[in-house]
Amino acid sequence: MVVPVFNGSATLPELTARLEGVLALTAAAYEVILVDDGSADDSWRTIAASAARYPWVRGIRLMRNFGQHNATLCGIRAAAFPIVVTMDDDLQHQPEQIPLLVEVLEQGYDVVYGFPEEERHGFWRNVASQVTKLALQSVLGAATARQVSGFRVLRTSLRNAFADFRGAFVSLDVLLTWGTTRFVARRVPHDLRRAGESNYTFIKLIAHALNMMTGFSTVPLQIASVIGFVTMLLGIVLLSAVLGRYFLHGVSVPGFTFLASVICVFSGTQLFALGMLGEYLARMHFRMMDRPAYAIAMELGAGAGPAR
């Protein structure tokens, strides 16, 4: 089990208690890795208490907040067993559904998503979530991308496909496609959030979608190329109209409005294309800086060795 934790001190005790009963019936050996992603509350203290109480709980504390996908990647790389289950810390994902997803995985798949029957978020959060999934679908080119979720079961061996990945912008679902195409999704219940508010705001989800598209695909560049080609055709049509009017009627096209509109269209297209190129150059810049996806400050629990 890998659980990225951010300000989850209010829900972690119940989560670990529910996991105790579920995992004991699901596997002969197991561990729960709680990754504290720079929480501002008492999450790390709660994780330490859980590790002291349960021998199968491990805690990893990151130096600062790196993001949910980065923290999950950290946990997956630290996992010791052949199957990994990832889920959120807010109890919207039901631990009792884990055996169902594991059973589906054993039917020959490499990744199984627990797709919510009904997403219990606000209107704008749902809109942003759909935009993110559309962006992911454009990257993956698979219908399953519309059903991705933080509640997933995967084979640990898939991490070998992205063992050398060291980018600061992480999309775990894209990285998983580097190792397999055997994805499937199953509908599971999705509970209301027990405490606090979601840390994924509308702006953060849109930013994540843009990072995903510019960091792992060439779709934005292709869009810029298509827009450039269309505006070029528009320019040819306008030029033909101006020349035709001059040669047929001996007059040019009058009016400042027409000229200003044409300049705005072409200038906007050029700036849009330059902006897309700038986004890719920025990501190349950060990759050359070799910024890590995460940095560990401390570990505790079974197999972690001395805290560091």
BELHU-V93093 format. One record per run of one state. SS is the DSSP state (alpha for helix, beta for strand, coil for the rest). FROM is the first residue (numbers start at 1). LEN is the number of residues. Records with the same first field share a line. If there is no record, write none. Layout:
BEGIN
SS = FROM-LEN  FROM-LEN
END
This chain:
BEGIN
coil = 1-1  6-3  27-5  37-6  54-3  63-5  79-4  88-5  94-1  106-5  117-6  141-2  148-4  163-9  178-5  189-1  191-11  217-2  250-6  290-6  302-7
beta = 2-4  32-5  57-6  83-5  93-1  111-6  152-4  183-6  190-1  296-6
alpha = 9-18  43-11  68-11  95-11  123-18  143-5  156-7  172-6  202-15  219-31  256-34
END
